[in-house]
Amino acid sequence: MQAELPDSIAIIGVNELGKAGSNDVFTDGRDLPWLQDTEEDAVWSQWGVEYRDVVLVDPEGSIVGVFNLTNQDLGQNNQFNALKDALLSIDSAE
């Protein structure tokens, strides 16, 4: 499955602090922008991120939802569509 999303929606990965050694594995063969969390930014702790969370952020940078990929398997059409719909709802709210 692949979703067609508007150009106004950006998807990036943020790797957990202390897991920098795994960045090459995550990005190998992929074109997803990938950032490494730092002690200074502490994005994971500021946002309360859990492993495999997709954090939905509006254009102002406010968290508007969280979609955990462990609990919500994107291999299931209904879960895939739920995430796609959540992304599109943020885009349409602009």
Gaussian input, Z-matrix of N, CA and C with variables (Angstrom, degrees):
# hf/3-21g

backbone

0 1
 N
 C     1     B1
 C     2     B2     1     A1
 N     3     B3     2     A2     1     D1
 C     4     B4     3     A3     2     D2
 C     5     B5     4     A4     3     D3
 N     6     B6     5     A5     4     D4
 C     7     B7     6     A6     5     D5
 C     8     B8     7     A7     6     D6
 N     9     B9     8     A8     7     D7
 C    10    B10     9     A9     8     D8
 C    11    B11    10    A10     9     D9
 N    12    B12    11    A11    10    D10
 C    13    B13    12    A12    11    D11
 C    14    B14    13    A13    12    D12
 N    15    B15    14    A14    13    D13
 C    16    B16    15    A15    14    D14
 C    17    B17    16    A16    15    D15
 N    18    B18    17    A17    16    D16
 C    19    B19    18    A18    17    D17
 C    20    B20    19    A19    18    D18
 N    21    B21    20    A20    19    D19
 C    22    B22    21    A21    20    D20
 C    23    B23    22    A22    21    D21
 N    24    B24    23    A23    22    D22
 C    25    B25    24    A24    23    D23
 C    26    B26    25    A25    24    D24
 N    27    B27    26    A26    25    D25
 C    28    B28    27    A27    26    D26
 C    29    B29    28    A28    27    D27
 N    30    B30    29    A29    28    D28
 C    31    B31    30    A30    29    D29
 C    32    B32    31    A31    30    D30
 N    33    B33    32    A32    31    D31
 C    34    B34    33    A33    32    D32
 C    35    B35    34    A34    33    D33
 N    36    B36    35    A35    34    D34
 C    37    B37    36    A36    35    D35
 C    38    B38    37    A37    36    D36
 N    39    B39    38    A38    37    D37
 C    40    B40    39    A39    38    D38
 C    41    B41    40    A40    39    D39
 N    42    B42    41    A41    40    D40
 C    43    B43    42    A42    41    D41
 C    44    B44    43    A43    42    D42
 N    45    B45    44    A44    43    D43
 C    46    B46    45    A45    44    D44
 C    47    B47    46    A46    45    D45
 N    48    B48    47    A47    46    D46
 C    49    B49    48    A48    47    D47
 C    50    B50    49    A49    48    D48
 N    51    B51    50    A50    49    D49
 C    52    B52    51    A51    50    D50
 C    53    B53    52    A52    51    D51
 N    54    B54    53    A53    52    D52
 C    55    B55    54    A54    53    D53
 C    56    B56    55    A55    54    D54
 N    57    B57    56    A56    55    D55
 C    58    B58    57    A57    56    D56
 C    59    B59    58    A58    57    D57
 N    60    B60    59    A59    58    D58
 C    61    B61    60    A60    59    D59
 C    62    B62    61    A61    60    D60
 N    63    B63    62    A62    61    D61
 C    64    B64    63    A63    62    D62
 C    65    B65    64    A64    63    D63
 N    66    B66    65    A65    64    D64
 C    67    B67    66    A66    65    D65
 C    68    B68    67    A67    66    D66
 N    69    B69    68    A68    67    D67
 C    70    B70    69    A69    68    D68
 C    71    B71    70    A70    69    D69
 N    72    B72    71    A71    70    D70
 C    73    B73    72    A72    71    D71
 C    74    B74    73    A73    72    D72
 N    75    B75    74    A74    73    D73
 C    76    B76    75    A75    74    D74
 C    77    B77    76    A76    75    D75
 N    78    B78    77    A77    76    D76
 C    79    B79    78    A78    77    D77
 C    80    B80    79    A79    78    D78
 N    81    B81    80    A80    79    D79
 C    82    B82    81    A81    80    D80
 C    83    B83    82    A82    81    D81
 N    84    B84    83    A83    82    D82
 C    85    B85    84    A84    83    D83
 C    86    B86    85    A85    84    D84
 N    87    B87    86    A86    85    D85
 C    88    B88    87    A87    86    D86
 C    89    B89    88    A88    87    D87
 N    90    B90    89    A89    88    D88
 C    91    B91    90    A90    89    D89
 C    92    B92    91    A91    90    D90
 N    93    B93    92    A92    91    D91
 C    94    B94    93    A93    92    D92
 C    95    B95    94    A94    93    D93
 N    96    B96    95    A95    94    D94
 C    97    B97    96    A96    95    D95
 C    98    B98    97    A97    96    D96
 N    99    B99    98    A98    97    D97
 C   100   B100    99    A99    98    D98
 C   101   B101   100   A100    99    D99
 N   102   B102   101   A101   100   D100
 C   103   B103   102   A102   101   D101
 C   104   B104   103   A103   102   D102
 N   105   B105   104   A104   103   D103
 C   106   B106   105   A105   104   D104
 C   107   B107   106   A106   105   D105
 N   108   B108   107   A107   106   D106
 C   109   B109   108   A108   107   D107
 C   110   B110   109   A109   108   D108
 N   111   B111   110   A110   109   D109
 C   112   B112   111   A111   110   D110
 C   113   B113   112   A112   111   D111
 N   114   B114   113   A113   112   D112
 C   115   B115   114   A114   113   D113
 C   116   B116   115   A115   114   D114
 N   117   B117   116   A116   115   D115
 C   118   B118   117   A117   116   D116
 C   119   B119   118   A118   117   D117
 N   120   B120   119   A119   118   D118
 C   121   B121   120   A120   119   D119
 C   122   B122   121   A121   120   D120
 N   123   B123   122   A122   121   D121
 C   124   B124   123   A123   122   D122
 C   125   B125   124   A124   123   D123
 N   126   B126   125   A125   124   D124
 C   127   B127   126   A126   125   D125
 C   128   B128   127   A127   126   D126
 N   129   B129   128   A128   127   D127
 C   130   B130   129   A129   128   D128
 C   131   B131   130   A130   129   D129
 N   132   B132   131   A131   130   D130
 C   133   B133   132   A132   131   D131
 C   134   B134   133   A133   132   D132
 N   135   B135   134   A134   133   D133
 C   136   B136   135   A135   134   D134
 C   137   B137   136   A136   135   D135
 N   138   B138   137   A137   136   D136
 C   139   B139   138   A138   137   D137
 C   140   B140   139   A139   138   D138
 N   141   B141   140   A140   139   D139
 C   142   B142   141   A141   140   D140
 C   143   B143   142   A142   141   D141
 N   144   B144   143   A143   142   D142
 C   145   B145   144   A144   143   D143
 C   146   B146   145   A145   144   D144
 N   147   B147   146   A146   145   D145
 C   148   B148   147   A147   146   D146
 C   149   B149   148   A148   147   D147
 N   150   B150   149   A149   148   D148
 C   151   B151   150   A150   149   D149
 C   152   B152   151   A151   150   D150
 N   153   B153   152   A152   151   D151
 C   154   B154   153   A153   152   D152
 C   155   B155   154   A154   153   D153
 N   156   B156   155   A155   154   D154
 C   157   B157   156   A156   155   D155
 C   158   B158   157   A157   156   D156
 N   159   B159   158   A158   157   D157
 C   160   B160   159   A159   158   D158
 C   161   B161   160   A160   159   D159
 N   162   B162   161   A161   160   D160
 C   163   B163   162   A162   161   D161
 C   164   B164   163   A163   162   D162
 N   165   B165   164   A164   163   D163
 C   166   B166   165   A165   164   D164
 C   167   B167   166   A166   165   D165
 N   168   B168   167   A167   166   D166
 C   169   B169   168   A168   167   D167
 C   170   B170   169   A169   168   D168
 N   171   B171   170   A170   169   D169
 C   172   B172   171   A171   170   D170
 C   173   B173   172   A172   171   D171
 N   174   B174   173   A173   172   D172
 C   175   B175   174   A174   173   D173
 C   176   B176   175   A175   174   D174
 N   177   B177   176   A176   175   D175
 C   178   B178   177   A177   176   D176
 C   179   B179   178   A178   177   D177
 N   180   B180   179   A179   178   D178
 C   181   B181   180   A180   179   D179
 C   182   B182   181   A181   180   D180
 N   183   B183   182   A182   181   D181
 C   184   B184   183   A183   182   D182
 C   185   B185   184   A184   183   D183
 N   186   B186   185   A185   184   D184
 C   187   B187   186   A186   185   D185
 C   188   B188   187   A187   186   D186
 N   189   B189   188   A188   187   D187
 C   190   B190   189   A189   188   D188
 C   191   B191   190   A190   189   D189
 N   192   B192   191   A191   190   D190
 C   193   B193   192   A192   191   D191
 C   194   B194   193   A193   192   D192
 N   195   B195   194   A194   193   D193
 C   196   B196   195   A195   194   D194
 C   197   B197   196   A196   195   D195
 N   198   B198   197   A197   196   D196
 C   199   B199   198   A198   197   D197
 C   200   B200   199   A199   198   D198
 N   201   B201   200   A200   199   D199
 C   202   B202   201   A201   200   D200
 C   203   B203   202   A202   201   D201
 N   204   B204   203   A203   202   D202
 C   205   B205   204   A204   203   D203
 C   206   B206   205   A205   204   D204
 N   207   B207   206   A206   205   D205
 C   208   B208   207   A207   206   D206
 C   209   B209   208   A208   207   D207
 N   210   B210   209   A209   208   D208
 C   211   B211   210   A210   209   D209
 C   212   B212   211   A211   210   D210
 N   213   B213   212   A212   211   D211
 C   214   B214   213   A213   212   D212
 C   215   B215   214   A214   213   D213
 N   216   B216   215   A215   214   D214
 C   217   B217   216   A216   215   D215
 C   218   B218   217   A217   216   D216
 N   219   B219   218   A218   217   D217
 C   220   B220   219   A219   218   D218
 C   221   B221   220   A220   219   D219
 N   222   B222   221   A221   220   D220
 C   223   B223   222   A222   221   D221
 C   224   B224   223   A223   222   D222
 N   225   B225   224   A224   223   D223
 C   226   B226   225   A225   224   D224
 C   227   B227   226   A226   225   D225
 N   228   B228   227   A227   226   D226
 C   229   B229   228   A228   227   D227
 C   230   B230   229   A229   228   D228
 N   231   B231   230   A230   229   D229
 C   232   B232   231   A231   230   D230
 C   233   B233   232   A232   231   D231
 N   234   B234   233   A233   232   D232
 C   235   B235   234   A234   233   D233
 C   236   B236   235   A235   234   D234
 N   237   B237   236   A236   235   D235
 C   238   B238   237   A237   236   D236
 C   239   B239   238   A238   237   D237
 N   240   B240   239   A239   238   D238
 C   241   B241   240   A240   239   D239
 C   242   B242   241   A241   240   D240
 N   243   B243   242   A242   241   D241
 C   244   B244   243   A243   242   D242
 C   245   B245   244   A244   243   D243
 N   246   B246   245   A245   244   D244
 C   247   B247   246   A246   245   D245
 C   248   B248   247   A247   246   D246
 N   249   B249   248   A248   247   D247
 C   250   B250   249   A249   248   D248
 C   251   B251   250   A250   249   D249
 N   252   B252   251   A251   250   D250
 C   253   B253   252   A252   251   D251
 C   254   B254   253   A253   252   D252
 N   255   B255   254   A254   253   D253
 C   256   B256   255   A255   254   D254
 C   257   B257   256   A256   255   D255
 N   258   B258   257   A257   256   D256
 C   259   B259   258   A258   257   D257
 C   260   B260   259   A259   258   D258
 N   261   B261   260   A260   259   D259
 C   262   B262   261   A261   260   D260
 C   263   B263   262   A262   261   D261
 N   264   B264   263   A263   262   D262
 C   265   B265   264   A264   263   D263
 C   266   B266   265   A265   264   D264
 N   267   B267   266   A266   265   D265
 C   268   B268   267   A267   266   D266
 C   269   B269   268   A268   267   D267
 N   270   B270   269   A269   268   D268
 C   271   B271   270   A270   269   D269
 C   272   B272   271   A271   270   D270
 N   273   B273   272   A272   271   D271
 C   274   B274   273   A273   272   D272
 C   275   B275   274   A274   273   D273
 N   276   B276   275   A275   274   D274
 C   277   B277   276   A276   275   D275
 C   278   B278   277   A277   276   D276
 N   279   B279   278   A278   277   D277
 C   280   B280   279   A279   278   D278
 C   281   B281   280   A280   279   D279

   B1=1.4457
   B2=1.5246
   B3=1.3020
   B4=1.4499
   B5=1.5187
   B6=1.3137
   B7=1.4511
   B8=1.5141
   B9=1.3020
   B10=1.4562
   B11=1.5128
   B12=1.3175
   B13=1.4517
   B14=1.5194
   B15=1.3304
   B16=1.4689
   B17=1.5275
   B18=1.3230
   B19=1.4579
   B20=1.5228
   B21=1.3246
   B22=1.4618
   B23=1.5291
   B24=1.3308
   B25=1.4649
   B26=1.5206
   B27=1.3198
   B28=1.4646
   B29=1.5222
   B30=1.3054
   B31=1.4557
   B32=1.5253
   B33=1.3275
   B34=1.4648
   B35=1.5187
   B36=1.3029
   B37=1.4575
   B38=1.5142
   B39=1.3289
   B40=1.4602
   B41=1.5227
   B42=1.3237
   B43=1.4523
   B44=1.5266
   B45=1.3026
   B46=1.4613
   B47=1.5329
   B48=1.3194
   B49=1.4587
   B50=1.5257
   B51=1.3186
   B52=1.4558
   B53=1.5142
   B54=1.3222
   B55=1.4701
   B56=1.5215
   B57=1.3322
   B58=1.4708
   B59=1.5208
   B60=1.3134
   B61=1.4627
   B62=1.5092
   B63=1.3223
   B64=1.4599
   B65=1.5230
   B66=1.3205
   B67=1.4589
   B68=1.5250
   B69=1.3339
   B70=1.4629
   B71=1.5217
   B72=1.3201
   B73=1.4614
   B74=1.5261
   B75=1.3264
   B76=1.4657
   B77=1.5211
   B78=1.3129
   B79=1.4608
   B80=1.5227
   B81=1.3201
   B82=1.4511
   B83=1.5319
   B84=1.3267
   B85=1.4545
   B86=1.5154
   B87=1.3207
   B88=1.4604
   B89=1.5231
   B90=1.3229
   B91=1.4596
   B92=1.5332
   B93=1.3240
   B94=1.4619
   B95=1.5298
   B96=1.3349
   B97=1.4676
   B98=1.5279
   B99=1.3136
   B100=1.4696
   B101=1.5185
   B102=1.3186
   B103=1.4558
   B104=1.5190
   B105=1.3212
   B106=1.4606
   B107=1.5303
   B108=1.3380
   B109=1.4625
   B110=1.5330
   B111=1.3164
   B112=1.4619
   B113=1.5267
   B114=1.3231
   B115=1.4626
   B116=1.5219
   B117=1.3195
   B118=1.4618
   B119=1.5278
   B120=1.3392
   B121=1.4612
   B122=1.5243
   B123=1.3173
   B124=1.4739
   B125=1.5326
   B126=1.3267
   B127=1.4612
   B128=1.5281
   B129=1.3211
   B130=1.4636
   B131=1.5197
   B132=1.3244
   B133=1.4701
   B134=1.5235
   B135=1.3278
   B136=1.4712
   B137=1.5243
   B138=1.3149
   B139=1.4547
   B140=1.5277
   B141=1.3312
   B142=1.4625
   B143=1.5164
   B144=1.3238
   B145=1.4644
   B146=1.5223
   B147=1.3250
   B148=1.4567
   B149=1.5268
   B150=1.3157
   B151=1.4609
   B152=1.5253
   B153=1.3235
   B154=1.4683
   B155=1.5198
   B156=1.3252
   B157=1.4641
   B158=1.5230
   B159=1.3082
   B160=1.4562
   B161=1.5237
   B162=1.3248
   B163=1.4570
   B164=1.5200
   B165=1.3203
   B166=1.4613
   B167=1.5200
   B168=1.3237
   B169=1.4552
   B170=1.5271
   B171=1.3278
   B172=1.4663
   B173=1.5304
   B174=1.3216
   B175=1.4698
   B176=1.5356
   B177=1.3164
   B178=1.4699
   B179=1.5244
   B180=1.3290
   B181=1.4548
   B182=1.5123
   B183=1.3193
   B184=1.4638
   B185=1.5256
   B186=1.3120
   B187=1.4690
   B188=1.5232
   B189=1.3181
   B190=1.4627
   B191=1.5290
   B192=1.3259
   B193=1.4522
   B194=1.5128
   B195=1.3138
   B196=1.4646
   B197=1.5174
   B198=1.3102
   B199=1.4615
   B200=1.5130
   B201=1.3368
   B202=1.4550
   B203=1.5247
   B204=1.3309
   B205=1.4588
   B206=1.5205
   B207=1.3183
   B208=1.4639
   B209=1.5281
   B210=1.3193
   B211=1.4646
   B212=1.5190
   B213=1.3168
   B214=1.4601
   B215=1.5282
   B216=1.2962
   B217=1.4619
   B218=1.5272
   B219=1.3357
   B220=1.4624
   B221=1.5270
   B222=1.3194
   B223=1.4573
   B224=1.5210
   B225=1.3080
   B226=1.4655
   B227=1.5286
   B228=1.3234
   B229=1.4657
   B230=1.5225
   B231=1.3275
   B232=1.4676
   B233=1.5266
   B234=1.3267
   B235=1.4611
   B236=1.5308
   B237=1.3236
   B238=1.4641
   B239=1.5240
   B240=1.3231
   B241=1.4627
   B242=1.5242
   B243=1.3267
   B244=1.4705
   B245=1.5210
   B246=1.3322
   B247=1.4641
   B248=1.5275
   B249=1.3091
   B250=1.4651
   B251=1.5281
   B252=1.3235
   B253=1.4656
   B254=1.5252
   B255=1.3273
   B256=1.4667
   B257=1.5272
   B258=1.3198
   B259=1.4639
   B260=1.5233
   B261=1.3168
   B262=1.4474
   B263=1.5246
   B264=1.3316
   B265=1.4739
   B266=1.5187
   B267=1.3297
   B268=1.4700
   B269=1.5276
   B270=1.3126
   B271=1.4582
   B272=1.5282
   B273=1.3295
   B274=1.4611
   B275=1.5280
   B276=1.3362
   B277=1.4607
   B278=1.5227
   B279=1.3391
   B280=1.4701
   B281=1.5001
   A1=109.59
   A2=115.11
   A3=120.15
   A4=107.29
   A5=116.10
   A6=120.70
   A7=110.24
   A8=115.86
   A9=121.31
   A10=106.80
   A11=116.40
   A12=121.55
   A13=109.63
   A14=116.67
   A15=119.59
   A16=111.29
   A17=116.38
   A18=121.15
   A19=112.37
   A20=117.14
   A21=120.68
   A22=112.53
   A23=117.64
   A24=121.56
   A25=108.42
   A26=116.11
   A27=121.22
   A28=109.23
   A29=116.75
   A30=122.31
   A31=107.48
   A32=115.71
   A33=121.41
   A34=108.55
   A35=116.00
   A36=121.58
   A37=109.66
   A38=115.63
   A39=120.67
   A40=107.11
   A41=115.91
   A42=121.66
   A43=110.40
   A44=115.74
   A45=122.67
   A46=111.66
   A47=115.74
   A48=122.56
   A49=108.93
   A50=116.76
   A51=121.49
   A52=114.24
   A53=117.63
   A54=121.82
   A55=111.97
   A56=117.04
   A57=121.53
   A58=112.74
   A59=117.86
   A60=120.97
   A61=113.77
   A62=118.03
   A63=120.62
   A64=112.90
   A65=118.70
   A66=121.20
   A67=112.76
   A68=117.35
   A69=119.74
   A70=111.97
   A71=117.20
   A72=121.53
   A73=110.25
   A74=116.46
   A75=120.69
   A76=112.49
   A77=117.16
   A78=120.29
   A79=114.03
   A80=118.96
   A81=122.24
   A82=110.99
   A83=115.97
   A84=121.20
   A85=114.59
   A86=117.47
   A87=121.26
   A88=109.55
   A89=115.92
   A90=119.51
   A91=112.13
   A92=117.45
   A93=122.33
   A94=109.75
   A95=118.06
   A96=118.80
   A97=109.81
   A98=117.06
   A99=121.77
   A100=109.65
   A101=117.05
   A102=122.79
   A103=110.01
   A104=115.67
   A105=121.50
   A106=108.42
   A107=116.70
   A108=120.71
   A109=108.90
   A110=115.87
   A111=121.58
   A112=109.56
   A113=115.99
   A114=120.00
   A115=111.05
   A116=116.97
   A117=121.27
   A118=112.13
   A119=116.83
   A120=120.40
   A121=112.48
   A122=117.05
   A123=123.47
   A124=112.45
   A125=115.75
   A126=120.94
   A127=111.32
   A128=117.31
   A129=119.15
   A130=111.17
   A131=117.77
   A132=118.68
   A133=111.34
   A134=118.40
   A135=120.12
   A136=111.64
   A137=116.43
   A138=120.71
   A139=112.78
   A140=118.20
   A141=120.82
   A142=112.62
   A143=116.72
   A144=122.22
   A145=110.79
   A146=115.02
   A147=122.55
   A148=107.48
   A149=115.75
   A150=121.70
   A151=110.47
   A152=117.38
   A153=126.71
   A154=113.83
   A155=117.25
   A156=120.55
   A157=110.50
   A158=115.06
   A159=122.33
   A160=104.21
   A161=116.03
   A162=120.94
   A163=107.45
   A164=115.43
   A165=121.35
   A166=108.21
   A167=116.19
   A168=122.65
   A169=108.81
   A170=116.23
   A171=119.85
   A172=110.16
   A173=118.10
   A174=120.65
   A175=114.13
   A176=117.32
   A177=120.38
   A178=112.30
   A179=117.24
   A180=121.32
   A181=114.55
   A182=117.61
   A183=121.28
   A184=110.09
   A185=116.27
   A186=120.85
   A187=108.78
   A188=115.53
   A189=120.40
   A190=112.28
   A191=116.71
   A192=119.72
   A193=111.56
   A194=115.24
   A195=122.45
   A196=107.49
   A197=115.47
   A198=122.84
   A199=106.42
   A200=117.88
   A201=120.60
   A202=110.35
   A203=116.40
   A204=121.43
   A205=113.77
   A206=117.65
   A207=119.75
   A208=109.40
   A209=115.73
   A210=121.06
   A211=113.02
   A212=116.87
   A213=121.85
   A214=108.29
   A215=115.67
   A216=124.35
   A217=111.22
   A218=116.30
   A219=119.90
   A220=112.92
   A221=117.78
   A222=121.29
   A223=112.02
   A224=116.08
   A225=122.19
   A226=107.94
   A227=116.93
   A228=120.73
   A229=113.09
   A230=117.44
   A231=119.04
   A232=111.27
   A233=118.25
   A234=121.12
   A235=110.67
   A236=116.01
   A237=121.09
   A238=109.84
   A239=116.09
   A240=120.76
   A241=111.84
   A242=117.66
   A243=120.28
   A244=110.76
   A245=117.58
   A246=120.04
   A247=110.53
   A248=116.83
   A249=120.46
   A250=110.14
   A251=117.04
   A252=120.90
   A253=111.46
   A254=117.18
   A255=120.75
   A256=110.23
   A257=117.02
   A258=120.83
   A259=111.06
   A260=116.46
   A261=119.84
   A262=112.67
   A263=116.88
   A264=119.43
   A265=110.86
   A266=117.45
   A267=120.84
   A268=108.56
   A269=116.56
   A270=121.24
   A271=111.12
   A272=117.14
   A273=120.35
   A274=112.65
   A275=117.00
   A276=120.60
   A277=112.06
   A278=117.56
   A279=120.94
   A280=112.04
   D1=140.38
   D2=175.73
   D3=-142.16
   D4=131.86
   D5=-179.23
   D6=-95.11
   D7=138.48
   D8=170.91
   D9=-91.30
   D10=116.62
   D11=-178.05
   D12=-118.95
   D13=150.24
   D14=177.23
   D15=-61.92
   D16=154.31
   D17=178.58
   D18=-62.11
   D19=-20.01
   D20=-178.89
   D21=-74.06
   D22=-9.55
   D23=178.40
   D24=-99.71
   D25=124.14
   D26=178.51
   D27=-112.49
   D28=136.99
   D29=177.17
   D30=-120.74
   D31=125.03
   D32=177.48
   D33=-132.92
   D34=157.02
   D35=174.35
   D36=-104.72
   D37=145.09
   D38=174.86
   D39=-126.94
   D40=113.62
   D41=-178.37
   D42=-79.07
   D43=142.52
   D44=-178.89
   D45=-62.31
   D46=144.09
   D47=175.36
   D48=-55.55
   D49=135.37
   D50=179.37
   D51=87.62
   D52=-0.81
   D53=-178.62
   D54=-114.48
   D55=24.14
   D56=-175.11
   D57=-58.23
   D58=-31.12
   D59=-178.36
   D60=-63.39
   D61=-18.36
   D62=-178.07
   D63=-94.15
   D64=-0.05
   D65=-178.18
   D66=-58.57
   D67=-41.08
   D68=-179.95
   D69=-61.81
   D70=-38.12
   D71=178.81
   D72=-65.47
   D73=-44.60
   D74=-178.24
   D75=-64.65
   D76=-35.44
   D77=-172.44
   D78=-97.40
   D79=-8.93
   D80=-177.66
   D81=-60.70
   D82=119.11
   D83=177.46
   D84=76.91
   D85=10.17
   D86=-178.28
   D87=-121.45
   D88=157.96
   D89=176.88
   D90=-114.86
   D91=14.48
   D92=177.35
   D93=-68.92
   D94=125.35
   D95=175.30
   D96=-58.99
   D97=136.97
   D98=-171.81
   D99=-134.06
   D100=124.12
   D101=179.81
   D102=-113.17
   D103=153.79
   D104=176.33
   D105=-107.25
   D106=122.28
   D107=176.47
   D108=-64.27
   D109=149.21
   D110=-179.29
   D111=-128.28
   D112=164.97
   D113=176.07
   D114=-60.65
   D115=-37.24
   D116=-179.34
   D117=-65.79
   D118=-41.56
   D119=-177.67
   D120=-86.25
   D121=-40.84
   D122=178.24
   D123=45.14
   D124=47.54
   D125=-177.54
   D126=-60.59
   D127=-44.68
   D128=-177.78
   D129=-58.71
   D130=-45.67
   D131=-177.97
   D132=-74.90
   D133=-36.91
   D134=177.58
   D135=-62.10
   D136=-39.10
   D137=-177.49
   D138=-91.28
   D139=-6.33
   D140=-178.16
   D141=66.45
   D142=36.98
   D143=-176.43
   D144=-70.05
   D145=140.20
   D146=169.95
   D147=-110.44
   D148=159.69
   D149=179.70
   D150=-51.63
   D151=129.33
   D152=177.06
   D153=72.82
   D154=23.20
   D155=174.58
   D156=-79.28
   D157=139.31
   D158=166.15
   D159=-104.92
   D160=113.56
   D161=-178.83
   D162=-96.32
   D163=121.49
   D164=-178.85
   D165=-91.87
   D166=123.65
   D167=-174.41
   D168=-123.91
   D169=134.08
   D170=178.66
   D171=-79.76
   D172=174.49
   D173=-177.25
   D174=-59.23
   D175=-21.57
   D176=178.46
   D177=-87.72
   D178=-3.14
   D179=179.11
   D180=90.04
   D181=9.61
   D182=178.34
   D183=-87.29
   D184=138.29
   D185=177.46
   D186=-71.48
   D187=127.08
   D188=179.63
   D189=-116.88
   D190=-2.29
   D191=177.68
   D192=175.82
   D193=164.10
   D194=177.55
   D195=-137.12
   D196=136.03
   D197=-179.38
   D198=-128.54
   D199=110.67
   D200=-177.32
   D201=-91.75
   D202=123.44
   D203=-175.21
   D204=-76.05
   D205=-12.71
   D206=173.56
   D207=-76.63
   D208=-43.29
   D209=-178.02
   D210=-84.29
   D211=-22.90
   D212=-176.83
   D213=-125.76
   D214=92.28
   D215=-173.91
   D216=-72.35
   D217=117.04
   D218=-179.72
   D219=-69.88
   D220=-8.53
   D221=173.13
   D222=-71.66
   D223=-15.10
   D224=176.76
   D225=-93.16
   D226=124.89
   D227=-176.41
   D228=-53.25
   D229=-41.27
   D230=-177.42
   D231=-65.99
   D232=-35.87
   D233=178.80
   D234=-73.40
   D235=-41.51
   D236=176.40
   D237=-57.52
   D238=-48.13
   D239=-179.24
   D240=-66.99
   D241=-33.66
   D242=178.01
   D243=-63.61
   D244=-43.35
   D245=178.02
   D246=-67.08
   D247=-44.49
   D248=178.51
   D249=-58.20
   D250=-46.02
   D251=179.84
   D252=-62.95
   D253=-38.05
   D254=178.57
   D255=-64.22
   D256=-42.61
   D257=177.81
   D258=-63.61
   D259=-44.66
   D260=-179.31
   D261=-67.44
   D262=-30.81
   D263=178.70
   D264=-68.81
   D265=-33.85
   D266=176.40
   D267=-66.49
   D268=-44.08
   D269=-178.75
   D270=-62.98
   D271=-41.00
   D272=-177.57
   D273=-75.50
   D274=-16.87
   D275=-179.57
   D276=-80.40
   D277=-10.76
   D278=-177.90
   D279=-61.29

